[in-house]
């Protein structure tokens, strides 16, 4: 009697799992990390997608077991499942934490394959921790039609802080007075160029000669 009850329960569980699997549609997500210094990340990255009528998928962790994902200049592919009635993908939401030794991440682009359709989401920016990014397909929309006005405002404010302009000559053209990102991302490179410059100044050797020797 107990065996029959167990078999019935097991059969219902298996049938329910098969039914849920049949009601799912598989999508393939391609994530390309930028080829910049420090672009790769060891943090946990989470992605969800939306369709044109507002349906939102569950949150997926972009990770493969026993593999170093999201490294500089690489493209990683992930399989995700959405409901069979999920519509045409037109927006993604992503965020990351600060796990791992190197958590900074520069994301180039995310491409989602859905049967015969491909949805492209250019990002081309550093992804800050614990900040949710909402990216529309092609990441192109007029300001008055942007559904993420707060995000757009924060990004514009950040760019104004990075790129500051001044006029050194009265009524002359504006010039960059200070670009924080250059000094932030290329401190070591700047020091190397300075050493090469002063070495060339005192020895008369050219950069090409130094390159040949190295």
C-alpha positions in Angstrom: 0.0 0.0 0.0 2.8 2.4 1.0 4.7 1.5 -2.2 1.7 2.4 -4.3 1.2 5.7 -2.6 4.9 6.5 -3.0 4.7 5.6 -6.7 1.7 7.8 -7.2 3.4 10.8 -5.5 6.6 10.2 -7.5 4.6 10.0 -10.7 2.9 13.3 -9.9 6.2 15.0 -9.2 7.8 13.7 -12.4 4.7 14.6 -14.4 4.7 18.1 -12.9 8.4 18.6 -13.6 7.9 17.4 -17.3 5.0 19.8 -17.7 7.0 22.7 -16.4 9.9 21.8 -18.7 7.5 21.6 -21.7 6.2 25.1 -20.8 9.7 26.6 -21.0 11.5 28.1 -23.9 15.3 28.1 -24.1 17.2 31.3 -24.9 21.0 31.6 -25.4 22.7 34.6 -23.8 26.1 35.8 -25.1 28.1 38.1 -22.9 31.2 39.9 -24.2 33.6 41.4 -21.7 35.6 44.4 -22.9 39.2 44.2 -23.8 40.4 46.8 -21.3 42.8 46.8 -18.4 40.9 45.4 -15.4 37.8 44.6 -17.5 37.3 41.0 -16.3 35.4 40.3 -13.1 35.2 37.6 -10.4 32.0 39.0 -9.0 28.5 37.4 -9.1 26.5 38.8 -12.1 22.8 38.5 -12.3 20.6 39.0 -15.4 16.8 39.2 -16.0 15.0 40.0 -19.2 11.7 41.7 -20.2 9.5 41.4 -23.2 7.6 44.0 -25.0 4.4 43.7 -23.0 6.2 44.0 -19.6 6.7 40.3 -18.6 9.8 39.8 -16.6 11.8 36.6 -16.3 13.3 35.3 -13.1 16.9 36.4 -12.2 19.7 34.3 -13.7 23.2 34.1 -12.3 25.7 34.2 -15.2 28.1 31.5 -14.1 29.4 28.1 -15.2 30.6 25.6 -12.7 34.4 25.1 -12.6 35.0 27.8 -15.1 36.4 31.3 -14.9 33.7 33.3 -16.7 33.6 37.0 -17.7 37.3 37.5 -18.3 38.9 40.3 -20.2 38.2 40.2 -24.0 36.2 36.9 -23.8 32.6 36.0 -24.9 30.7 33.6 -22.6 27.4 31.9 -23.5 24.7 30.9 -21.1 21.4 28.9 -21.6 18.4 30.3 -19.8 14.7 29.2 -19.8 11.7 31.5 -19.9 8.0 30.7 -20.0 6.7 29.4 -23.3 4.4 32.4 -23.5 7.2 34.9 -22.9 7.1 37.6 -25.6 9.8 39.3 -27.8 12.8 40.3 -25.7 13.4 44.0 -25.7 15.0 44.9 -22.4 17.5 43.4 -19.9 18.3 44.2 -16.2 21.6 43.3 -14.7 23.6 43.9 -11.6 26.7 42.6 -9.8 28.1 42.3 -6.3 31.7 42.8 -5.0 32.7 39.1 -4.6 36.1 37.9 -5.7 39.5 39.5 -5.8 38.8 41.6 -8.9 35.2 42.6 -9.0 35.4 45.5 -11.5 33.7 44.7 -14.8 33.6 46.5 -18.2 30.8 45.0 -20.2 30.8 45.4 -24.0 27.6 43.9 -25.2 24.9 41.2 -24.5 23.3 39.3 -27.3 20.2 37.1 -26.8 19.3 34.4 -29.3 15.6 33.4 -29.3 14.9 30.9 -32.1 15.4 32.8 -35.3 15.6 36.3 -33.6 18.6 38.0 -32.2 18.3 40.9 -29.7 21.3 43.1 -29.2 22.1 45.2 -26.1 25.2 47.4 -26.4 26.4 48.4 -23.0 30.0 49.7 -23.4 30.4 50.9 -19.8 31.9 49.9 -16.4 29.3 48.1 -14.3 29.3 49.4 -10.8 28.4 47.1 -7.8 24.9 47.0 -6.4 23.5 49.2 -9.1 20.7 47.8 -11.3 21.2 48.6 -15.1 18.2 48.6 -17.4 19.3 48.4 -21.0 16.9 48.7 -23.9 17.4 46.8 -27.2 20.1 48.7 -29.2 20.4 51.0 -26.1 19.0 53.8 -28.2 16.0 55.9 -27.3 15.1 59.6 -27.2 15.2 61.2 -23.8 11.4 61.9 -23.7 10.7 58.2 -24.4 13.2 56.8 -22.0 11.6 54.6 -19.3 14.7 54.8 -17.2 15.1 58.6 -16.7 16.7 58.3 -13.3 19.4 56.0 -14.7 20.1 58.3 -17.6 20.4 61.3 -15.3 22.9 59.5 -13.1 25.0 58.5 -16.1 25.0 62.1 -17.4 26.0 63.5 -14.0 28.9 60.9 -13.8 30.2 61.9 -17.3 30.1 65.6 -16.4 32.3 64.8 -13.4 34.7 62.8 -15.5 35.0 65.2 -18.4 35.5 68.8 -17.3 36.1 71.6 -19.8 37.7 75.0 -19.5 38.7 77.9 -21.8 42.4 78.8 -21.6 42.1 81.6 -24.1 39.4 84.3 -23.9 36.7 83.5 -26.5 38.8 80.5 -27.6 37.6 76.9 -27.9 36.9 74.8 -24.9 39.4 72.2 -23.9 39.5 69.3 -21.4 40.8 70.6 -18.1 40.9 67.2 -16.3 39.9 63.7 -17.3 39.7 61.6 -14.2 39.2 58.3 -16.1 42.6 58.6 -17.8 44.5 59.0 -14.6 42.4 56.3 -12.9 42.8 53.6 -15.5 46.2 54.3 -16.8 48.4 55.4 -13.9 51.0 52.7 -14.6 51.0 53.4 -18.3 51.5 57.1 -17.7 54.5 56.4 -15.5 56.1 54.2 -18.1 55.6 56.8 -20.8 57.2 59.4 -18.5 60.3 57.2 -18.0 60.6 56.6 -21.7 60.3 60.3 -22.4 63.1 61.3 -19.9 65.3 58.4 -21.0 64.9 59.6 -24.6 65.6 63.2 -23.5 68.9 62.4 -21.8 70.2 59.6 -24.2 68.8 60.7 -27.5 67.4 57.2 -28.1 64.0 56.9 -29.8 61.0 54.9 -28.6 61.4 52.5 -31.6 64.9 51.7 -30.5 63.7 50.9 -27.0 61.0 48.7 -28.5 63.6 46.8 -30.6 65.8 46.2 -27.5 62.9 45.0 -25.4 
